[in-house]
Amino acid sequence: MTDYVVGLTGGIGSGKTAVSNRFGALGITVADADSAARQIVAKGSDTLAQIEAHFGQDILNKDGELNRAKLRAHIFAVPAERRWLESLTHGPIMAALRDTLSAATSPYALLVLSAGSGRSPLIHRMLVVDAPIELQKQRVAARDGSKPETIDAIIAAQPSRKARLEIADDVINNEGLETDLDLKVEALHQQYLTFANHG
């Protein structure tokens, strides 16, 4: 297991995946909460069976996979349902993330968290990907066609931009060009290599 972990967070549509993919391309192990969440609700999983039992068969697509868009719209319209789902999935997601970090052999690892403003004891340094809220909304709508009210509900349920920035050791402002993002990630990568080697 690597001894140095960088946490990565940001609001929906801020560009966390674009940033984490670039770190991954540099050979850094990435433990991603969204990827772990998809794994634990894969077709045939116990977690998916519990979700189906709770929400009904309509929450599945015709092929038996989870209908993510339908689930997302429902849980962000009904906060109690979102809390139920989070309590079901939190433990398995964290276990999957710990497994990925334990197997990491890169000089440091990246732990990608959904949008939290908390700080895990596993994390040595926190990187926040930031973008204006209107840009976040545009990206989410373009990415998955979510309705404006669903996007607004998701943003409202996430920690505020201010709360995220308050826990940041480093910030990537992601409202520019793709090449700008390449340079920002490369610069931080060099910093993190130094921090990890002197940790």
Backbone as a printed PyTorch tensor [residue, N CA C, xyz], in Angstrom:
tensor([[[  0.8410,  -1.2050,   0.0000],
         [  0.0000,   0.0000,   0.0000],
         [  0.8770,   1.2570,   0.0000]],

        [[  0.4730,   2.2410,  -0.7850],
         [  1.1780,   3.5150,  -0.7760],
         [  0.9450,   4.2230,   0.5590]],

        [[  1.9200,   4.9880,   1.0010],
         [  1.8120,   5.6610,   2.2960],
         [  1.2200,   7.0570,   2.1980]],

        [[  0.9900,   7.5380,   0.9850],
         [  0.5330,   8.9200,   0.8290],
         [ -0.7210,   8.9440,  -0.0340]],

        [[ -1.7990,   9.5320,   0.4910],
         [ -3.0770,   9.5620,  -0.2190],
         [ -3.5370,  11.0080,  -0.3880]],

        [[ -3.8500,  11.3640,  -1.6220],
         [ -4.4140,  12.6740,  -1.9380],
         [ -5.9110,  12.5060,  -2.1460]],

        [[ -6.7020,  13.2400,  -1.3890],
         [ -8.1430,  13.2310,  -1.5910],
         [ -8.5200,  14.1730,  -2.7200]],

        [[ -9.4950,  13.7830,  -3.5120],
         [ -9.9730,  14.6260,  -4.6160],
         [-11.4860,  14.7420,  -4.5110]],

        [[-11.9900,  15.9600,  -4.4770],
         [-13.4340,  16.1510,  -4.4420],
         [-13.8120,  17.3690,  -5.2600]],

        [[-15.1060,  17.5640,  -5.4180],
         [-15.6370,  18.6760,  -6.1920],
         [-17.1130,  18.4310,  -6.4330]],

        [[-17.8530,  19.4780,  -6.7130],
         [-19.2780,  19.3210,  -6.9630],
         [-19.5530,  18.5870,  -8.2620]],

        [[-20.7850,  18.1580,  -8.4230],
         [-21.1840,  17.4840,  -9.6510],
         [-20.9040,  18.3990, -10.8430]],

        [[-20.3240,  17.8350, -11.8970],
         [-20.0310,  18.6120, -13.0950],
         [-18.8040,  19.5070, -12.9910]],

        [[-18.0510,  19.3690, -11.8920],
         [-16.8680,  20.2240, -11.7480],
         [-15.6910,  19.7190, -12.5730]],

        [[-15.6930,  18.4190, -12.8510],
         [-14.6080,  17.8450, -13.6510],
         [-13.6960,  16.9160, -12.8780]],

        [[-14.2190,  16.3040, -11.8110],
         [-13.3980,  15.3700, -11.0160],
         [-12.8530,  14.2340, -11.8720]],

        [[-13.6990,  13.6860, -12.7380],
         [-13.2780,  12.5570, -13.5650],
         [-12.1950,  12.9760, -14.5580]],

        [[-12.3530,  14.1500, -15.1500],
         [-11.3420,  14.6460, -16.0880],
         [ -9.9920,  14.7840, -15.3920]],

        [[-10.0240,  15.2400, -14.1430],
         [ -8.7820,  15.4010, -13.3870],
         [ -8.2240,  14.0410, -12.9610]],

        [[ -9.0750,  13.1780, -12.4030],
         [ -8.5810,  11.8810, -11.9220],
         [ -8.0670,  11.0210, -13.0700]],

        [[ -8.6870,  11.1240, -14.2570],
         [ -8.1990,  10.3770, -15.4220],
         [ -6.7830,  10.7940, -15.7900]],

        [[ -6.4980,  12.0740, -15.6410],
         [ -5.1540,  12.5690, -15.9580],
         [ -4.1220,  12.0420, -14.9500]],

        [[ -4.4850,  11.9980, -13.6810],
         [ -3.5810,  11.3960, -12.6970],
         [ -3.3820,   9.9080, -12.9940]],

        [[ -4.4580,   9.2340, -13.3710],
         [ -4.3530,   7.8250, -13.7180],
         [ -3.4220,   7.5990, -14.8940]],

        [[ -3.4860,   8.5030, -15.8880],
         [ -2.6180,   8.3960, -17.0590],
         [ -1.1500,   8.6040, -16.6980]],

        [[ -0.9020,   9.2470, -15.5510],
         [  0.4720,   9.4440, -15.0730],
         [  0.9490,   8.2750, -14.2070]],

        [[  0.1310,   7.2340, -14.1370],
         [  0.5240,   6.0310, -13.4080],
         [  0.1100,   5.9980, -11.9520]],

        [[ -0.7690,   6.9090, -11.5610],
         [ -1.2110,   6.9790, -10.1710],
         [ -2.4620,   6.1230,  -9.9630]],

        [[ -2.4670,   5.3320,  -8.8990],
         [ -3.6450,   4.5330,  -8.5580],
         [ -4.7820,   5.4580,  -8.1480]],

        [[ -5.9610,   5.2430,  -8.7350],
         [ -7.1290,   6.0560,  -8.4310],
         [ -8.2050,   5.1740,  -7.8080]],

        [[ -8.5850,   5.4990,  -6.5700],
         [ -9.7080,   4.8310,  -5.9040],
         [-10.8870,   5.7990,  -5.9740]],

        [[-11.8830,   5.4590,  -6.7710],
         [-12.9670,   6.3880,  -7.0860],
         [-14.2770,   5.9180,  -6.4670]],

        [[-14.8820,   6.7690,  -5.6310],
         [-16.1210,   6.3900,  -4.9440],
         [-17.2560,   6.1290,  -5.9300]],

        [[-17.3280,   6.9190,  -7.0150],
         [-18.3920,   6.7050,  -8.0040],
         [-18.2220,   5.3610,  -8.7100]],

        [[-16.9660,   5.0070,  -9.0310],
         [-16.7140,   3.7050,  -9.6580],
         [-17.0600,   2.5730,  -8.6950]],

        [[-16.6850,   2.7440,  -7.4310],
         [-17.0020,   1.7290,  -6.4210],
         [-18.5100,   1.5840,  -6.2620]],

        [[-19.2200,   2.7120,  -6.3100],
         [-20.6790,   2.6740,  -6.1810],
         [-21.3050,   1.8890,  -7.3280]],

        [[-20.7520,   2.0490,  -8.5310],
         [-21.2720,   1.2970,  -9.6760],
         [-20.9880,  -0.2000,  -9.5230]],

        [[-19.8170,  -0.5300,  -9.0050],
         [-19.4460,  -1.9440,  -8.8310],
         [-20.3730,  -2.6660,  -7.8580]],

        [[-20.6940,  -1.9900,  -6.7460],
         [-21.4560,  -2.6970,  -5.7010],
         [-22.9270,  -2.8770,  -6.0600]],

        [[-23.4050,  -2.1390,  -7.0880],
         [-24.7990,  -2.3320,  -7.5060],
         [-24.8710,  -3.0180,  -8.8670]],

        [[-23.8120,  -3.7270,  -9.2320],
         [-23.8160,  -4.4510, -10.5030],
         [-24.9200,  -5.5050, -10.5150]],

        [[-25.3460,  -5.8540, -11.7030],
         [-26.3970,  -6.8630, -11.8770],
         [-26.0150,  -8.1470, -11.1420]],

        [[-26.9320,  -8.6530, -10.3430],
         [-26.6890,  -9.8750,  -9.5960],
         [-26.1300,  -9.6610,  -8.2040]],

        [[-25.8110,  -8.4180,  -7.8500],
         [-25.2190,  -8.1490,  -6.5330],
         [-26.2890,  -8.1280,  -5.4400]],

        [[-25.8660,  -8.4110,  -4.2060],
         [-26.7800,  -8.3480,  -3.0650],
         [-27.3200,  -6.9420,  -2.8680]],

        [[-26.4540,  -5.9580,  -3.0860],
         [-26.8840,  -4.5670,  -2.8870],
         [-27.9830,  -4.1980,  -3.8730]],

        [[-27.8400,  -4.6050,  -5.1300],
         [-28.8740,  -4.3080,  -6.1210],
         [-30.1820,  -4.9950,  -5.7510]],

        [[-30.0970,  -6.2080,  -5.2190],
         [-31.3080,  -6.9300,  -4.8010],
         [-32.0320,  -6.1660,  -3.6920]],

        [[-31.2670,  -5.5980,  -2.7630],
         [-31.8710,  -4.8160,  -1.6850],
         [-32.4950,  -3.5220,  -2.2100]],

        [[-31.8510,  -2.9030,  -3.1820],
         [-32.4020,  -1.6880,  -3.7930],
         [-33.7100,  -2.0100,  -4.5110]],

        [[-33.7180,  -3.1300,  -5.2410],
         [-34.9340,  -3.5340,  -5.9530],
         [-36.0570,  -3.8290,  -4.9670]],

        [[-35.7260,  -4.5090,  -3.8530],
         [-36.7470,  -4.8370,  -2.8530],
         [-37.3350,  -3.5670,  -2.2380]],

        [[-36.5070,  -2.5570,  -2.0830],
         [-36.9630,  -1.3180,  -1.4400],
         [-37.7420,  -0.4200,  -2.4040]],

        [[-37.2230,  -0.2350,  -3.6200],
         [-37.8220,   0.7160,  -4.5590],
         [-38.7850,   0.0730,  -5.5510]],

        [[-38.7380,  -1.2390,  -5.6790],
         [-39.5930,  -1.9260,  -6.6350],
         [-38.8590,  -2.2440,  -7.9260]],

        [[-39.4280,  -3.1650,  -8.6980],
         [-38.7790,  -3.6550,  -9.9160],
         [-38.6240,  -2.5660, -10.9680]],

        [[-39.4390,  -1.5250, -10.8750],
         [-39.3760,  -0.4370, -11.8560],
         [-38.0520,   0.3190, -11.8050]],

        [[-37.2700,   0.1100, -10.7300],
         [-35.9990,   0.8260, -10.6000],
         [-34.9160,   0.1780, -11.4740]],

        [[-35.2580,  -0.9490, -12.1140],
         [-34.3140,  -1.6450, -13.0020],
         [-34.6610,  -1.3870, -14.4600]],

        [[-33.6360,  -1.4320, -15.3070],
         [-33.8600,  -1.4150, -16.7470],
         [-34.3640,  -2.7860, -17.1970]],

        [[-34.7390,  -2.8960, -18.4480],
         [-35.2470,  -4.1740, -18.9690],
         [-34.2090,  -5.2810, -18.9010]],

        [[-32.9190,  -4.8930, -18.9400],
         [-31.8480,  -5.8910, -18.8910],
         [-31.4610,  -6.2740, -17.4620]],

        [[-32.1650,  -5.7150, -16.4740],
         [-31.8880,  -6.0710, -15.0830],
         [-30.8470,  -5.2020, -14.4040]],

        [[-30.3000,  -4.2450, -15.1580],
         [-29.3380,  -3.3090, -14.5710],
         [-30.0930,  -2.1830, -13.8600]],

        [[-29.4210,  -1.5210, -12.9390],
         [-30.0230,  -0.4010, -12.2280],
         [-30.2620,   0.7670, -13.1840]],

        [[-31.4580,   1.3360, -13.1130],
         [-31.7810,   2.5350, -13.8930],
         [-31.3120,   3.7400, -13.0800]],

        [[-30.0950,   4.1640, -13.3300],
         [-29.4710,   5.2090, -12.5050],
         [-30.1900,   6.5450, -12.6010]],

        [[-30.6120,   6.8940, -13.7960],
         [-31.2900,   8.1860, -13.9660],
         [-32.5820,   8.2300, -13.1580]],

        [[-33.3170,   7.1380, -13.1900],
         [-34.5910,   7.0730, -12.4540],
         [-34.3380,   7.1070, -10.9500]],

        [[-33.3320,   6.3400, -10.5010],
         [-33.0110,   6.3220,  -9.0750],
         [-32.5520,   7.7020,  -8.6180]],

        [[-31.6920,   8.3210,  -9.4000],
         [-31.1700,   9.6450,  -9.0280],
         [-32.3020,  10.6540,  -8.8840]],

        [[-33.2060,  10.6910,  -9.8740],
         [-34.3200,  11.6500,  -9.8190],
         [-35.1750,  11.4110,  -8.5810]],

        [[-35.3990,  10.1480,  -8.2260],
         [-36.2520,   9.8220,  -7.0900],
         [-35.5970,  10.1950,  -5.7610]],

        [[-34.3450,   9.7900,  -5.5670],
         [-33.7350,  10.0010,  -4.2530],
         [-33.4370,  11.4730,  -3.9770]],

        [[-33.2340,  12.2620,  -5.0290],
         [-32.9920,  13.6820,  -4.7840],
         [-34.2920,  14.4680,  -4.6730]],

        [[-35.4080,  13.8160,  -4.9780],
         [-36.7170,  14.4260,  -4.7300],
         [-37.2400,  14.0460,  -3.3400]],

        [[-36.7380,  12.9300,  -2.8110],
         [-37.2040,  12.4320,  -1.5080],
         [-35.9850,  12.1980,  -0.6080]],

        [[-35.6120,  13.1800,   0.2140],
         [-34.3880,  13.0870,   1.0160],
         [-34.2970,  11.8380,   1.8980]],

        [[-35.4130,  11.3770,   2.4340],
         [-35.3890,  10.1870,   3.2920],
         [-34.9300,   8.9600,   2.4980]],

        [[-35.3180,   8.8900,   1.2340],
         [-34.9090,   7.7730,   0.3760],
         [-33.4150,   7.8640,   0.0670]],

        [[-32.9210,   9.0890,  -0.1020],
         [-31.4880,   9.2480,  -0.3390],
         [-30.6930,   8.7840,   0.8770]],

        [[-31.1680,   9.1380,   2.0750],
         [-30.4690,   8.7130,   3.2960],
         [-30.4890,   7.1940,   3.4400]],

        [[-31.6150,   6.5750,   3.0570],
         [-31.6950,   5.1060,   3.1310],
         [-30.6500,   4.4820,   2.2000]],

        [[-30.5730,   4.9970,   0.9780],
         [-29.6380,   4.4490,  -0.0020],
         [-28.1940,   4.6570,   0.4600]],

        [[-27.9040,   5.8260,   1.0030],
         [-26.5440,   6.1080,   1.4750],
         [-26.1530,   5.1730,   2.6140]],

        [[-27.0910,   4.8960,   3.5100],
         [-26.7750,   3.9980,   4.6310],
         [-26.5210,   2.5740,   4.1440]],

        [[-27.2040,   2.1790,   3.0630],
         [-27.0170,   0.8440,   2.4930],
         [-25.6680,   0.7120,   1.7970]],

        [[-25.2700,   1.7480,   1.0760],
         [-24.1060,   1.6340,   0.1900],
         [-22.7950,   2.1400,   0.7970]],

        [[-22.8610,   2.9320,   1.8530],
         [-21.6440,   3.5670,   2.3810],
         [-20.5800,   2.5380,   2.7670]],

        [[-20.9620,   1.5330,   3.5410],
         [-19.9950,   0.5350,   4.0110],
         [-19.3150,  -0.2180,   2.8780]],

        [[-20.0930,  -0.7930,   1.9460],
         [-19.4760,  -1.5000,   0.8250],
         [-18.6010,  -0.6070,  -0.0570]],

        [[-19.0060,   0.6530,  -0.2530],
         [-18.1910,   1.5700,  -1.0570],
         [-16.8540,   1.8150,  -0.3740]],

        [[-16.8670,   2.1000,   0.9280],
         [-15.6320,   2.3620,   1.6560],
         [-14.7240,   1.1350,   1.6620]],

        [[-15.3120,  -0.0510,   1.7700],
         [-14.5130,  -1.2840,   1.7500],
         [-13.8130,  -1.4450,   0.4010]],

        [[-14.5390,  -1.1480,  -0.6800],
         [-13.9540,  -1.2510,  -2.0240],
         [-12.8210,  -0.2350,  -2.2020]],

        [[-13.0030,   0.9630,  -1.6760],
         [-11.9660,   1.9970,  -1.7840],
         [-10.7220,   1.5970,  -0.9940]],

        [[-10.9300,   1.0720,   0.2030],
         [ -9.7820,   0.6360,   1.0170],
         [ -9.0230,  -0.4880,   0.3310]],

        [[ -9.7390,  -1.3990,  -0.3260],
         [ -9.0870,  -2.4900,  -1.0590],
         [ -8.2000,  -1.9400,  -2.1810]],

        [[ -8.7280,  -0.9470,  -2.9120],
         [ -7.9510,  -0.3460,  -4.0070],
         [ -6.7120,   0.3480,  -3.4680]],

        [[ -6.8580,   1.1060,  -2.3820],
         [ -5.7130,   1.8060,  -1.7950],
         [ -4.6860,   0.8260,  -1.2450]],

        [[ -5.1580,  -0.2600,  -0.6610],
         [ -4.2440,  -1.2650,  -0.0950],
         [ -3.3830,  -1.9110,  -1.1600]],

        [[ -3.9480,  -2.0220,  -2.3670],
         [ -3.2230,  -2.6710,  -3.4660],
         [ -2.3620,  -1.6900,  -4.2690]],

        [[ -2.4230,  -0.3930,  -3.9210],
         [ -1.7190,   0.6290,  -4.6980],
         [ -0.2070,   0.4780,  -4.5790]],

        [[  0.4850,   0.5750,  -5.7030],
         [  1.9480,   0.5200,  -5.7080],
         [  2.5600,   1.8130,  -6.2650]],

        [[  1.7270,   2.7740,  -6.6540],
         [  2.2450,   4.0480,  -7.1540],
         [  2.7890,   4.8740,  -5.9830]],

        [[  3.6180,   5.8950,  -6.2500],
         [  4.2390,   6.6760,  -5.1770],
         [  3.2170,   7.3030,  -4.2300]],

        [[  2.0780,   7.6830,  -4.7680],
         [  0.9420,   8.1390,  -3.9660],
         [ -0.3210,   7.6690,  -4.6590]],

        [[ -1.4430,   7.7580,  -3.9740],
         [ -2.7090,   7.3370,  -4.5780],
         [ -3.7160,   8.4700,  -4.4690]],

        [[ -4.7190,   8.4020,  -5.3250],
         [ -5.7750,   9.4050,  -5.3450],
         [ -7.0660,   8.7630,  -4.8480]],

        [[ -7.7040,   9.3810,  -3.8620],
         [ -8.9920,   8.9090,  -3.3450],
         [-10.0510,   9.9180,  -3.7610]],

        [[-10.8910,   9.5280,  -4.7290],
         [-11.8930,  10.4340,  -5.2910],
         [-13.2080,  10.2620,  -4.5430]],

        [[-13.6270,  11.3160,  -3.8890],
         [-14.8570,  11.3110,  -3.0950],
         [-15.9280,  12.1090,  -3.8170]],

        [[-17.1780,  11.7020,  -3.6440],
         [-18.2650,  12.2760,  -4.4400],
         [-18.2800,  13.7960,  -4.4040]],

        [[-18.6220,  14.3680,  -3.2670],
         [-18.6560,  15.8370,  -3.1970],
         [-18.5460,  16.2950,  -1.7570]],

        [[-18.0150,  15.4510,  -0.9140],
         [-18.0360,  15.7220,   0.5180],
         [-17.1890,  16.8970,   0.9410]],

        [[-17.5270,  17.4200,   2.1220],
         [-16.7080,  18.4790,   2.7080],
         [-15.9960,  17.9560,   3.9520]],

        [[-16.1360,  16.6320,   4.1850],
         [-15.4190,  16.0150,   5.2970],
         [-14.0380,  15.5860,   4.8440]],

        [[-13.2410,  15.1310,   5.8010],
         [-11.8820,  14.7270,   5.4440],
         [-11.5960,  13.3870,   6.1040]],

        [[-11.3720,  12.3690,   5.3000],
         [-11.1000,  11.0300,   5.8130],
         [ -9.7280,  10.9910,   6.4840]],

        [[ -9.5920,  10.1810,   7.5430],
         [ -8.2820,  10.0110,   8.1790],
         [ -7.2350,   9.4160,   7.2320]],

        [[ -7.6920,   8.7920,   6.1450],
         [ -6.7660,   8.2010,   5.1760],
         [ -6.0210,   9.2640,   4.3740]],

        [[ -6.5730,  10.4850,   4.3310],
         [ -6.0910,  11.5080,   3.4090],
         [ -5.0070,  12.3870,   4.0290]],

        [[ -3.9310,  12.5690,   3.2720],
         [ -2.8390,  13.4460,   3.7000],
         [ -2.9960,  14.8600,   3.1490]],

        [[ -3.5910,  14.9680,   1.9750],
         [ -3.7330,  16.2770,   1.3370],
         [ -5.0220,  16.2680,   0.5160]],

        [[ -5.7250,  17.4040,   0.4920],
         [ -7.0210,  17.4650,  -0.1900],
         [ -6.9610,  18.4060,  -1.3940]],

        [[ -7.3590,  17.8680,  -2.5370],
         [ -7.4360,  18.6220,  -3.7880],
         [ -8.9090,  18.8060,  -4.1470]],

        [[ -9.3070,  20.0450,  -4.3860],
         [-10.6860,  20.3380,  -4.7750],
         [-10.7100,  20.8420,  -6.2130]],

        [[-11.5680,  20.2320,  -7.0320],
         [-11.7920,  20.7000,  -8.3960],
         [-12.9720,  21.6600,  -8.3440]],

        [[-12.7640,  22.8630,  -8.8260],
         [-13.7640,  23.9140,  -8.6740],
         [-14.1960,  24.4510, -10.0290]],

        [[-15.4840,  24.7990, -10.1210],
         [-16.0280,  25.4280, -11.3250],
         [-17.2630,  26.2140, -10.9170]],

        [[-17.5950,  27.2650, -11.6440],
         [-18.8090,  28.0240, -11.3330],
         [-20.0480,  27.1330, -11.4260]],

        [[-21.0390,  27.4080, -10.5830],
         [-22.2270,  26.5540, -10.5240],
         [-22.9490,  26.4780, -11.8690]],

        [[-23.0500,  27.5940, -12.5750],
         [-23.7450,  27.5660, -13.8700],
         [-23.0330,  26.6420, -14.8640]],

        [[-21.7120,  26.6280, -14.8120],
         [-20.9510,  25.7270, -15.6760],
         [-21.1580,  24.2790, -15.2580]],

        [[-21.2040,  24.0240, -13.9470],
         [-21.4970,  22.6720, -13.4670],
         [-22.8290,  22.1920, -14.0430]],

        [[-23.8450,  23.0440, -13.9670],
         [-25.1800,  22.6640, -14.4480],
         [-25.1610,  22.3570, -15.9410]],

        [[-24.4640,  23.1910, -16.7070],
         [-24.3830,  22.9700, -18.1560],
         [-23.7270,  21.6310, -18.4660]],

        [[-22.6570,  21.3140, -17.7530],
         [-21.9380,  20.0620, -18.0060],
         [-22.7960,  18.8450, -17.6810]],

        [[-23.5050,  18.8930, -16.5560],
         [-24.3270,  17.7420, -16.1580],
         [-25.4610,  17.5380, -17.1500]],

        [[-26.1030,  18.6220, -17.5590],
         [-27.1990,  18.5160, -18.5280],
         [-26.7070,  17.9350, -19.8500]],

        [[-25.5250,  18.3620, -20.2780],
         [-24.9660,  17.8680, -21.5390],
         [-24.5300,  16.4110, -21.4100]],

        [[-24.0600,  16.0320, -20.2050],
         [-23.5130,  14.6930, -20.0030],
         [-24.5910,  13.6210, -19.9460]],

        [[-25.6330,  13.8590, -19.1450],
         [-26.6070,  12.7680, -18.9670],
         [-28.0640,  13.1910, -19.1420]],

        [[-28.2800,  14.4220, -19.5970],
         [-29.6440,  14.8470, -19.8970],
         [-30.5380,  15.0110, -18.6790]],

        [[-29.9660,  15.1560, -17.4940],
         [-30.7750,  15.3450, -16.2920],
         [-31.6070,  16.6150, -16.4000]],

        [[-32.7960,  16.5800, -15.8140],
         [-33.6610,  17.7490, -15.8160],
         [-33.0730,  18.8130, -14.8780]],

        [[-33.3340,  20.0920, -15.1860],
         [-32.7940,  21.1800, -14.3490],
         [-33.1490,  21.0430, -12.8810]],

        [[-34.3740,  20.5960, -12.5860],
         [-34.7710,  20.4710, -11.1820],
         [-33.9970,  19.3630, -10.4640]],

        [[-33.6540,  18.2950, -11.2030],
         [-32.8510,  17.2220, -10.6000],
         [-31.4360,  17.7180, -10.3290]],

        [[-30.8620,  18.4440, -11.2820],
         [-29.5150,  18.9870, -11.1010],
         [-29.4880,  19.9500,  -9.9160]],

        [[-30.5010,  20.8190,  -9.8320],
         [-30.5740,  21.7770,  -8.7130],
         [-30.6770,  21.0460,  -7.3800]],

        [[-31.4530,  19.9570,  -7.3440],
         [-31.6210,  19.1930,  -6.0960],
         [-30.3160,  18.5180,  -5.6850]],

        [[-29.5690,  18.0110,  -6.6660],
         [-28.2820,  17.3720,  -6.3710],
         [-27.3030,  18.4030,  -5.8070]],

        [[-27.2220,  19.5570,  -6.4560],
         [-26.3130,  20.6060,  -5.9890],
         [-26.6970,  21.0710,  -4.5890]],

        [[-28.0020,  21.1980,  -4.3390],
         [-28.4720,  21.6350,  -3.0220],
         [-28.1390,  20.6140,  -1.9350]],

        [[-28.1110,  19.3220,  -2.3220],
         [-27.8410,  18.2530,  -1.3430],
         [-26.3490,  18.1060,  -1.0540]],

        [[-25.5100,  18.6200,  -1.9660],
         [-24.0610,  18.5070,  -1.7760],
         [-23.5570,  19.6290,  -0.8810]],

        [[-22.4020,  19.4270,  -0.2360],
         [-21.7970,  20.5310,   0.5120],
         [-21.6010,  21.7380,  -0.4100]],

        [[-21.6540,  22.9100,   0.1620],
         [-21.5320,  24.1170,  -0.6480],
         [-20.1210,  24.2460,  -1.2230]],

        [[-20.0290,  25.0380,  -2.2650],
         [-18.7250,  25.3260,  -2.8750],
         [-17.7910,  25.9150,  -1.8180]],

        [[-18.3000,  26.8090,  -0.9880],
         [-17.5120,  27.4390,   0.0730],
         [-16.9790,  26.3850,   1.0460]],

        [[-17.8450,  25.4310,   1.4460],
         [-17.4260,  24.3940,   2.3980],
         [-16.3230,  23.5220,   1.8120]],

        [[-16.4300,  23.1920,   0.5160],
         [-15.3910,  22.3830,  -0.1260],
         [-14.0620,  23.1320,  -0.1630]],

        [[-14.1290,  24.4000,  -0.5450],
         [-12.8930,  25.1770,  -0.6750],
         [-12.2080,  25.3780,   0.6740]],

        [[-12.9930,  25.3850,   1.7410],
         [-12.4070,  25.5750,   3.0740],
         [-11.5320,  24.4000,   3.4980]],

        [[-11.7720,  23.2120,   2.9530],
         [-10.9670,  22.0420,   3.3440],
         [ -9.8340,  21.7770,   2.3480]],

        [[ -9.7410,  22.6220,   1.3160],
         [ -8.7680,  22.3740,   0.2400],
         [ -7.3530,  22.7620,   0.6520]],

        [[ -6.4160,  21.8690,   0.3480],
         [ -4.9950,  22.2290,   0.3750],
         [ -4.5830,  22.7650,  -0.9940]],

        [[ -5.2160,  22.2060,  -2.0280],
         [ -4.9440,  22.6070,  -3.4100],
         [ -6.2720,  22.7360,  -4.1410]],

        [[ -6.3390,  23.6460,  -5.0970],
         [ -7.5570,  23.8570,  -5.8890],
         [ -7.1890,  23.8810,  -7.3710]],

        [[ -7.9320,  23.1320,  -8.1740],
         [ -7.8520,  23.2410,  -9.6290],
         [ -9.1050,  23.9490, -10.0960]],

        [[ -8.9250,  25.1270, -10.6890],
         [-10.0500,  25.8330, -11.2820],
         [-10.2550,  25.2650, -12.6800]],

        [[-11.3880,  24.5980, -12.8850],
         [-11.6160,  23.8760, -14.1400],
         [-12.6970,  24.5470, -14.9770]],

        [[-12.3810,  25.7200, -15.4770],
         [-13.3160,  26.3710, -16.4030],
         [-12.6200,  26.8050, -17.6830]],

        [[-11.3770,  26.3240, -17.8610],
         [-10.6110,  26.7200, -19.0380],
         [-10.4940,  25.6150, -20.0650]],

        [[ -9.3900,  25.6120, -20.7700],
         [ -9.1490,  24.6560, -21.8440],
         [ -8.6280,  23.3240, -21.3010]],

        [[ -8.7760,  22.2820, -22.1120],
         [ -8.2600,  20.9560, -21.7410],
         [ -6.7470,  21.0000, -21.5110]],

        [[ -6.0490,  21.7890, -22.3280],
         [ -4.5910,  21.8880, -22.1800],
         [ -4.2160,  22.5450, -20.8540]],

        [[ -5.0320,  23.4860, -20.3930],
         [ -4.7950,  24.1130, -19.0820],
         [ -4.8700,  23.0610, -17.9800]],

        [[ -5.8490,  22.1600, -18.1170],
         [ -6.0340,  21.1080, -17.1210],
         [ -4.8290,  20.1680, -17.1100]],

        [[ -4.3140,  19.8480, -18.2870],
         [ -3.1150,  18.9940, -18.3720],
         [ -1.9670,  19.5980, -17.5720]],

        [[ -1.7370,  20.8910, -17.7560],
         [ -0.6220,  21.5640, -17.0940],
         [ -0.8200,  21.6290, -15.5830]],

        [[ -2.0540,  21.9000, -15.1550],
         [ -2.3400,  21.9980, -13.7200],
         [ -2.1410,  20.6520, -13.0280]],

        [[ -2.5980,  19.5800, -13.6730],
         [ -2.4420,  18.2400, -13.0860],
         [ -0.9680,  17.8570, -13.0280]],

        [[ -0.2380,  18.1220, -14.1050],
         [  1.1910,  17.7810, -14.1310],
         [  1.9470,  18.5150, -13.0250]],

        [[  1.6450,  19.7840, -12.7970],
         [  2.3180,  20.5580, -11.7530],
         [  2.0260,  19.9780, -10.3720]],

        [[  0.7640,  19.6250, -10.1210],
         [  0.4110,  19.0400,  -8.8200],
         [  1.0240,  17.6530,  -8.6570]],

        [[  1.0630,  16.8970,  -9.7530],
         [  1.6810,  15.5680,  -9.7200],
         [  3.1320,  15.6620,  -9.2290]],

        [[  3.8590,  16.6180,  -9.7400],
         [  5.2570,  16.7770,  -9.3110],
         [  5.3280,  17.1470,  -7.8250]],

        [[  4.4260,  18.0020,  -7.3830],
         [  4.3690,  18.3530,  -5.9550],
         [  4.0970,  17.1290,  -5.0980]],

        [[  3.1010,  16.3470,  -5.5160],
         [  2.7060,  15.1800,  -4.7140],
         [  3.8060,  14.1250,  -4.6790]],

        [[  4.5290,  13.9760,  -5.7740],
         [  5.6800,  13.0600,  -5.7560],
         [  6.6870,  13.4940,  -4.7030]],

        [[  6.9340,  14.7920,  -4.6240],
         [  7.8590,  15.3170,  -3.6230],
         [  7.3440,  15.0780,  -2.2170]],

        [[  6.0750,  15.3860,  -1.9890],
         [  5.4670,  15.1980,  -0.6580],
         [  5.5230,  13.7150,  -0.2600]],

        [[  5.2050,  12.8300,  -1.2050],
         [  5.1770,  11.3950,  -0.8980],
         [  6.5720,  10.8770,  -0.5630]],

        [[  7.5590,  11.3700,  -1.2800],
         [  8.9320,  10.9160,  -1.0450],
         [  9.5200,  11.4300,   0.2670]],

        [[  8.9510,  12.5450,   0.7550],
         [  9.4530,  13.1150,   1.9950],
         [  8.4790,  12.9200,   3.1550]],

        [[  7.4380,  12.0790,   2.8900],
         [  6.4480,  11.8440,   3.9370],
         [  7.0150,  11.0000,   5.0460]]])
